[in-house]
Amino acid sequence: MTSPRSLPKWKKVLYSLVPMLVLLLVVETTVRYYYYQRHADLPLGILAVGRVAYHELRPNVRHEYYKPFIQPDPVLGYKNVPGEHVVRIKRRSQTWEFRATINQDGYRRTSGRAVETTDPIQIWLFGCSYVWGFPLNDEDTIPWLLQVDLPHARVRSLACNSYGNVQALLQLQDAEKRAERLPDIAVFFYNPFHKRRNIADPAWLRSTWDAQKSVESVDRYQLGKCARAGFGERGIGKCARAGLDERGNFTILLVPRTPTPIGETTEPNEYFCVKMTNTIFFRLASFCKTHGITAIFAIQSKEQHDEVISYTSHLTGFRVADISFDLDENGGYKYRCKPFDSHPNRLAHREYEKRLLPFVKQSIAERNEAILRWTPNSGPLDPGVFVKRP
């Protein structure tokens, strides 16, 4: 038997380093695990230790749908299919799963119970997937959290994945046309990338087309149907495009999401994107003023010298709510659904709702106070605080 003193020097060094390396590995793994569980908001367990490597390698991500998720809509181009949906996002050996319940109107539910009050104040939220809550469960989204904090109001989410601001204008105009009760308070969420979506920018359309590569169906028999019904509705879907007609007047058209028109469309410049988005918000402000809707312009994210924010913040009739914060803090793992997705996670949605809530409460209080003070002899109510019922 060889004694320790007779061992070569390199073996002595090796035997001394191995326990230290093992200890460091255990400490590193433990720290990564607990930090990730606390800040990333992802239920991934010990698999989270490899998140940095997975993110840098950027492997393919696959979305799995059990049934069609998107259906054509004559007004907006597309909506969600009513019913309960389970969606899985797979990345290597890891899986993220979420549930989404869609009401019969094609929009995501905001509560698990019926509204108790007979005539509650109506609050409508307009936005994209940052409001809809992809890829989160129903109860983790901004609209649901807002409904919990406002039990005597009805919070309705009219957000949908890949929507911009142009859909909000179409939704309100359609509700007016159908003599539907309009909201008392309307919250219009804004992100800088909406400027391109509002005009159905060709580059953005191509990205939605490419996203179809990640769409699969668990039932192979319905693969083609689910692929067409996924984000972008390959071959049959349409999306809203704000632009100018032959006379130079503002108009909104539904354009198909097919390769031919996408490839033939000229890329618009930044000025046109800003101009169309500003026009949309001008029309939204005018609509709300006409119908007595309290309008909130909610800034979810922003960039330096954003002309849309500057313009809309000075529009008469908008209450500006800057609820933005740095989504990329700590590399984005604190507030985003990484490594599966770059959308805001449930921690970010809680933060958004917490920042938005005071603005909504203030709007409710002002409207209630104005209604209580009103008498038939005091003349018409300020349309900014009183809603006209159809």
MINU-503360 format. One record per residue (C-alpha): residue in three letters; x, y, z negated; residue number from 1. Coordinates in nm, 2 decimals. Example, Ala and Ser with C-alpha at 12.3 -4.5 7.8 and 13.67 -1.06 7.14 Angstrom:
<tivos>
- residuo  xx  yy  zz  num
- ALA  1.23  -0.45  -0.78  1
- SER  1.37  -0.11  -0.71  2
</tivos>
This chain:
<tivos>
- residuo  xx  yy  zz  num
- MET  0.00  0.00  0.00  1
- THR  0.14  0.34  0.10  2
- SER  0.17  0.59  -0.18  3
- PRO  0.06  0.95  -0.12  4
- ARG  0.42  1.07  -0.16  5
- SER  0.53  0.85  0.13  6
- LEU  0.27  0.99  0.37  7
- PRO  0.39  1.21  0.66  8
- LYS  0.34  1.58  0.61  9
- TRP  0.09  1.61  0.89  10
- LYS  -0.13  1.35  0.72  11
- LYS  -0.11  1.53  0.39  12
- VAL  -0.22  1.86  0.56  13
- LEU  -0.50  1.67  0.74  14
- TYR  -0.63  1.51  0.42  15
- SER  -0.63  1.84  0.25  16
- LEU  -0.82  2.02  0.53  17
- VAL  -1.09  1.77  0.59  18
- PRO  -1.28  1.82  0.26  19
- MET  -1.25  2.19  0.30  20
- LEU  -1.39  2.18  0.66  21
- VAL  -1.68  1.96  0.55  22
- LEU  -1.76  2.20  0.27  23
- LEU  -1.75  2.49  0.50  24
- LEU  -1.98  2.31  0.75  25
- VAL  -2.23  2.23  0.47  26
- VAL  -2.23  2.59  0.36  27
- GLU  -2.27  2.72  0.71  28
- THR  -2.55  2.49  0.79  29
- THR  -2.73  2.58  0.46  30
- VAL  -2.70  2.95  0.52  31
- ARG  -2.81  2.93  0.88  32
- TYR  -3.11  2.72  0.78  33
- TYR  -3.24  2.94  0.50  34
- TYR  -3.17  3.27  0.68  35
- TYR  -3.35  3.14  0.99  36
- GLN  -3.65  3.02  0.79  37
- ARG  -3.68  3.35  0.62  38
- HIS  -3.62  3.59  0.91  39
- ALA  -3.71  3.41  1.24  40
- ASP  -4.06  3.31  1.13  41
- LEU  -4.03  2.98  1.32  42
- PRO  -4.12  2.64  1.16  43
- LEU  -3.83  2.45  1.31  44
- GLY  -3.66  2.30  1.01  45
- ILE  -3.29  2.20  1.04  46
- LEU  -3.30  2.23  1.42  47
- ALA  -3.27  2.60  1.37  48
- VAL  -2.90  2.58  1.31  49
- GLY  -2.84  2.56  1.68  50
- ARG  -3.05  2.86  1.78  51
- VAL  -2.76  3.08  1.89  52
- ALA  -2.61  2.81  2.12  53
- TYR  -2.95  2.74  2.27  54
- HIS  -3.02  3.11  2.33  55
- GLU  -2.69  3.16  2.50  56
- LEU  -2.72  2.86  2.72  57
- ARG  -3.07  2.96  2.83  58
- PRO  -3.21  2.62  2.91  59
- ASN  -3.54  2.58  3.10  60
- VAL  -3.85  2.65  2.90  61
- ARG  -4.17  2.46  2.98  62
- HIS  -4.53  2.55  2.90  63
- GLU  -4.78  2.27  2.86  64
- TYR  -5.15  2.33  2.89  65
- TYR  -5.42  2.07  2.82  66
- LYS  -5.68  2.25  3.03  67
- PRO  -5.71  2.55  3.26  68
- PHE  -5.62  2.87  3.07  69
- ILE  -5.70  3.15  3.32  70
- GLN  -6.00  3.20  3.54  71
- PRO  -6.08  3.46  3.81  72
- ASP  -6.28  3.76  3.71  73
- PRO  -6.45  4.00  3.96  74
- VAL  -6.37  4.31  3.76  75
- LEU  -6.03  4.25  3.61  76
- GLY  -5.89  3.99  3.85  77
- TYR  -5.86  3.73  3.57  78
- LYS  -5.95  3.64  3.22  79
- ASN  -5.90  3.36  2.98  80
- VAL  -6.12  3.05  3.00  81
- PRO  -6.36  3.02  2.70  82
- GLY  -6.29  2.74  2.45  83
- GLU  -6.02  2.62  2.22  84
- HIS  -5.68  2.59  2.37  85
- VAL  -5.36  2.42  2.25  86
- VAL  -5.04  2.53  2.42  87
- ARG  -4.70  2.38  2.37  88
- ILE  -4.37  2.55  2.46  89
- LYS  -4.08  2.31  2.50  90
- ARG  -3.72  2.39  2.49  91
- ARG  -3.48  2.10  2.49  92
- SER  -3.58  1.88  2.20  93
- GLN  -3.77  2.15  2.02  94
- THR  -4.14  2.23  2.05  95
- TRP  -4.35  2.54  1.96  96
- GLU  -4.73  2.49  1.95  97
- PHE  -5.00  2.74  1.90  98
- ARG  -5.38  2.75  1.91  99
- ALA  -5.59  3.01  2.09  100
- THR  -5.97  3.03  2.07  101
- ILE  -6.14  3.22  2.35  102
- ASN  -6.50  3.36  2.31  103
- GLN  -6.76  3.33  2.58  104
- ASP  -6.68  3.68  2.70  105
- GLY  -6.32  3.56  2.80  106
- TYR  -6.15  3.74  2.51  107
- ARG  -5.97  3.60  2.21  108
- ARG  -6.16  3.57  1.88  109
- THR  -6.06  3.80  1.59  110
- SER  -6.23  3.62  1.30  111
- GLY  -6.34  3.28  1.19  112
- ARG  -6.68  3.40  1.06  113
- ALA  -6.97  3.60  1.19  114
- VAL  -6.99  3.97  1.12  115
- GLU  -7.20  4.02  0.80  116
- THR  -7.32  4.38  0.86  117
- THR  -7.61  4.43  1.10  118
- ASP  -7.47  4.74  1.27  119
- PRO  -7.09  4.76  1.20  120
- ILE  -6.86  5.01  1.34  121
- GLN  -6.71  4.88  1.66  122
- ILE  -6.33  4.89  1.71  123
- TRP  -6.19  4.77  2.04  124
- LEU  -5.83  4.70  2.10  125
- PHE  -5.68  4.72  2.45  126
- GLY  -5.34  4.58  2.54  127
- CYS  -5.12  4.30  2.68  128
- SER  -4.97  3.98  2.53  129
- TYR  -4.81  4.19  2.26  130
- VAL  -5.16  4.25  2.12  131
- TRP  -5.32  3.92  2.24  132
- GLY  -5.06  3.74  2.04  133
- PHE  -4.87  3.50  2.27  134
- PRO  -4.75  3.25  2.15  135
- LEU  -4.92  3.28  1.80  136
- ASN  -5.22  3.12  1.64  137
- ASP  -5.54  3.33  1.62  138
- GLU  -5.50  3.43  1.25  139
- ASP  -5.15  3.56  1.31  140
- THR  -5.24  3.83  1.56  141
- ILE  -5.29  4.21  1.52  142
- PRO  -5.67  4.20  1.59  143
- TRP  -5.73  3.92  1.34  144
- LEU  -5.53  4.09  1.07  145
- LEU  -5.71  4.42  1.13  146
- GLN  -6.04  4.24  1.10  147
- VAL  -5.94  4.09  0.77  148
- ASP  -5.85  4.44  0.64  149
- LEU  -6.17  4.59  0.78  150
- PRO  -6.44  4.34  0.68  151
- HIS  -6.73  4.59  0.73  152
- ALA  -6.63  4.67  1.09  153
- ARG  -6.62  4.46  1.40  154
- VAL  -6.28  4.44  1.56  155
- ARG  -6.28  4.32  1.92  156
- SER  -5.97  4.23  2.11  157
- LEU  -5.99  4.30  2.49  158
- ALA  -5.62  4.23  2.53  159
- CYS  -5.49  3.96  2.77  160
- ASN  -5.15  3.83  2.88  161
- SER  -5.00  4.04  3.16  162
- TYR  -5.25  4.32  3.13  163
- GLY  -5.14  4.68  3.14  164
- ASN  -5.34  5.00  3.08  165
- VAL  -5.53  4.99  3.40  166
- GLN  -5.74  4.70  3.28  167
- ALA  -5.86  4.92  2.98  168
- LEU  -6.01  5.17  3.22  169
- LEU  -6.18  4.89  3.42  170
- GLN  -6.32  4.73  3.10  171
- LEU  -6.47  5.05  2.97  172
- GLN  -6.62  5.14  3.30  173
- ASP  -6.77  4.79  3.33  174
- ALA  -6.91  4.81  2.98  175
- GLU  -7.08  5.14  3.07  176
- LYS  -7.22  5.00  3.39  177
- ARG  -7.37  4.71  3.21  178
- ALA  -7.52  4.94  2.94  179
- GLU  -7.32  4.75  2.68  180
- ARG  -7.27  4.92  2.34  181
- LEU  -6.95  5.11  2.36  182
- PRO  -6.69  5.12  2.08  183
- ASP  -6.68  5.38  1.81  184
- ILE  -6.30  5.36  1.80  185
- ALA  -6.08  5.25  2.09  186
- VAL  -5.71  5.17  2.04  187
- PHE  -5.50  5.18  2.36  188
- PHE  -5.16  5.00  2.30  189
- TYR  -4.87  5.12  2.52  190
- ASN  -4.54  4.97  2.61  191
- PRO  -4.30  5.11  2.87  192
- PHE  -4.33  4.80  3.09  193
- HIS  -4.70  4.88  3.14  194
- LYS  -4.60  5.14  3.40  195
- ARG  -4.50  4.87  3.64  196
- ARG  -4.79  4.65  3.56  197
- ASN  -5.04  4.93  3.62  198
- ILE  -4.94  4.96  3.98  199
- ALA  -4.89  4.58  4.03  200
- ASP  -4.52  4.64  4.10  201
- PRO  -4.39  4.38  4.35  202
- ALA  -4.10  4.29  4.14  203
- TRP  -4.33  4.22  3.84  204
- LEU  -4.56  4.02  4.06  205
- ARG  -4.27  3.80  4.17  206
- SER  -4.17  3.74  3.81  207
- THR  -4.53  3.62  3.73  208
- TRP  -4.50  3.39  4.04  209
- ASP  -4.17  3.25  3.92  210
- ALA  -4.32  3.19  3.58  211
- GLN  -4.54  2.93  3.73  212
- LYS  -4.23  2.70  3.74  213
- SER  -4.26  2.66  3.36  214
- VAL  -4.63  2.57  3.37  215
- GLU  -4.72  2.20  3.34  216
- SER  -5.02  2.00  3.25  217
- VAL  -5.02  1.72  3.00  218
- ASP  -5.28  1.55  3.21  219
- ARG  -5.09  1.49  3.54  220
- TYR  -5.42  1.45  3.72  221
- GLN  -5.50  1.81  3.66  222
- LEU  -5.15  1.95  3.72  223
- GLY  -5.25  2.15  4.03  224
- LYS  -5.56  2.29  3.87  225
- CYS  -5.37  2.39  3.55  226
- ALA  -5.09  2.54  3.75  227
- ARG  -5.33  2.76  3.94  228
- ALA  -5.50  2.85  3.61  229
- GLY  -5.18  2.94  3.42  230
- PHE  -5.02  3.29  3.40  231
- GLY  -5.05  3.42  3.75  232
- GLU  -5.30  3.18  3.90  233
- ARG  -5.09  3.07  4.19  234
- GLY  -5.27  3.12  4.52  235
- ILE  -5.61  3.23  4.38  236
- GLY  -5.55  3.49  4.12  237
- LYS  -5.58  3.87  4.16  238
- CYS  -5.46  4.16  3.95  239
- ALA  -5.56  4.52  3.92  240
- ARG  -5.35  4.78  4.10  241
- ALA  -5.38  5.16  4.04  242
- GLY  -5.28  5.37  4.34  243
- LEU  -5.40  5.62  4.60  244
- ASP  -5.64  5.57  4.88  245
- GLU  -5.60  5.71  5.24  246
- ARG  -5.72  6.06  5.12  247
- GLY  -5.48  6.06  4.82  248
- ASN  -5.75  6.00  4.56  249
- PHE  -5.69  5.77  4.26  250
- THR  -5.83  5.42  4.31  251
- ILE  -5.80  5.08  4.16  252
- LEU  -5.79  4.77  4.37  253
- LEU  -5.76  4.39  4.30  254
- VAL  -5.47  4.25  4.49  255
- PRO  -5.39  3.88  4.53  256
- ARG  -5.09  3.72  4.37  257
- THR  -4.96  3.54  4.67  258
- PRO  -4.61  3.55  4.82  259
- THR  -4.70  3.72  5.15  260
- PRO  -4.84  4.05  5.02  261
- ILE  -4.58  4.05  4.74  262
- GLY  -4.29  4.03  4.99  263
- GLU  -4.44  4.29  5.23  264
- THR  -4.51  4.55  4.96  265
- THR  -4.26  4.84  4.93  266
- GLU  -4.11  4.89  4.58  267
- PRO  -4.26  5.22  4.44  268
- ASN  -4.03  5.47  4.27  269
- GLU  -4.04  5.57  3.90  270
- TYR  -4.22  5.90  3.97  271
- PHE  -4.52  5.71  4.12  272
- CYS  -4.53  5.46  3.82  273
- VAL  -4.54  5.75  3.57  274
- LYS  -4.79  5.95  3.77  275
- MET  -5.04  5.66  3.80  276
- THR  -5.01  5.57  3.43  277
- ASN  -5.06  5.93  3.33  278
- THR  -5.37  5.94  3.54  279
- ILE  -5.50  5.63  3.38  280
- PHE  -5.46  5.78  3.03  281
- PHE  -5.61  6.11  3.14  282
- ARG  -5.92  5.91  3.26  283
- LEU  -5.93  5.71  2.94  284
- ALA  -5.92  6.03  2.73  285
- SER  -6.20  6.18  2.95  286
- PHE  -6.41  5.87  2.92  287
- CYS  -6.38  5.86  2.54  288
- LYS  -6.46  6.23  2.51  289
- THR  -6.77  6.19  2.72  290
- HIS  -6.90  5.89  2.53  291
- GLY  -6.80  6.01  2.18  292
- ILE  -6.53  5.74  2.13  293
- THR  -6.24  5.81  1.89  294
- ALA  -5.93  5.73  2.09  295
- ILE  -5.60  5.61  1.94  296
- PHE  -5.29  5.60  2.15  297
- ALA  -5.08  5.33  1.98  298
- ILE  -4.71  5.33  2.08  299
- GLN  -4.59  4.97  2.04  300
- SER  -4.25  5.02  2.19  301
- LYS  -4.08  5.31  2.36  302
- GLU  -3.77  5.42  2.55  303
- GLN  -3.58  5.75  2.55  304
- HIS  -3.75  6.04  2.73  305
- ASP  -4.06  5.84  2.81  306
- GLU  -4.27  6.08  3.02  307
- VAL  -4.59  5.88  2.96  308
- ILE  -4.56  5.92  2.59  309
- SER  -4.48  6.29  2.62  310
- TYR  -4.78  6.35  2.85  311
- THR  -5.04  6.14  2.66  312
- SER  -4.93  6.28  2.32  313
- HIS  -5.05  6.62  2.44  314
- LEU  -5.38  6.51  2.59  315
- THR  -5.68  6.64  2.41  316
- GLY  -5.88  6.36  2.24  317
- PHE  -5.60  6.12  2.16  318
- ARG  -5.48  6.04  1.81  319
- VAL  -5.12  5.94  1.85  320
- ALA  -5.01  5.64  1.64  321
- ASP  -4.64  5.56  1.67  322
- ILE  -4.63  5.21  1.53  323
- SER  -4.30  5.11  1.71  324
- PHE  -4.00  4.96  1.54  325
- ASP  -3.68  4.78  1.66  326
- LEU  -3.79  4.44  1.78  327
- ASP  -3.43  4.34  1.84  328
- GLU  -3.31  4.39  1.48  329
- ASN  -3.07  4.10  1.39  330
- GLY  -3.05  4.01  1.76  331
- GLY  -3.43  3.98  1.79  332
- TYR  -3.46  3.67  1.57  333
- LYS  -3.64  3.86  1.29  334
- TYR  -3.93  4.00  1.50  335
- ARG  -3.94  3.78  1.81  336
- CYS  -4.04  3.42  1.88  337
- LYS  -3.69  3.32  1.96  338
- PRO  -3.54  3.09  2.08  339
- PHE  -3.86  2.99  2.26  340
- ASP  -4.00  3.32  2.37  341
- SER  -3.93  3.70  2.35  342
- HIS  -4.28  3.80  2.24  343
- PRO  -4.33  3.95  1.89  344
- ASN  -4.37  3.69  1.62  345
- ARG  -4.62  3.69  1.33  346
- LEU  -4.39  3.90  1.11  347
- ALA  -4.39  4.17  1.39  348
- HIS  -4.77  4.15  1.42  349
- ARG  -4.81  4.20  1.05  350
- GLU  -4.58  4.50  1.07  351
- TYR  -4.78  4.64  1.37  352
- GLU  -5.11  4.60  1.19  353
- LYS  -4.98  4.75  0.87  354
- ARG  -4.87  5.06  1.06  355
- LEU  -5.19  5.09  1.26  356
- LEU  -5.43  5.04  0.97  357
- PRO  -5.40  5.39  0.82  358
- PHE  -5.48  5.56  1.16  359
- VAL  -5.79  5.34  1.20  360
- LYS  -5.91  5.40  0.85  361
- GLN  -5.87  5.77  0.89  362
- SER  -6.07  5.76  1.21  363
- ILE  -6.35  5.56  1.04  364
- ALA  -6.36  5.80  0.74  365
- GLU  -6.38  6.11  0.97  366
- ARG  -6.66  5.95  1.17  367
- ASN  -6.86  5.85  0.86  368
- GLU  -6.82  6.19  0.71  369
- ALA  -6.94  6.37  1.02  370
- ILE  -7.24  6.14  1.05  371
- LEU  -7.33  6.20  0.68  372
- ARG  -7.31  6.58  0.72  373
- TRP  -7.53  6.58  1.04  374
- THR  -7.89  6.69  1.03  375
- PRO  -8.14  6.74  1.32  376
- ASN  -8.11  7.12  1.26  377
- SER  -7.73  7.13  1.28  378
- GLY  -7.70  7.08  1.65  379
- PRO  -7.52  6.81  1.84  380
- LEU  -7.24  6.62  1.68  381
- ASP  -6.88  6.66  1.80  382
- PRO  -6.85  6.39  2.07  383
- GLY  -6.50  6.31  1.93  384
- VAL  -6.65  6.16  1.61  385
- PHE  -6.99  6.04  1.71  386
- VAL  -7.07  5.76  1.95  387
- LYS  -7.37  5.78  2.19  388
- ARG  -7.57  5.46  2.18  389
- PRO  -7.69  5.32  2.51  390
</tivos>
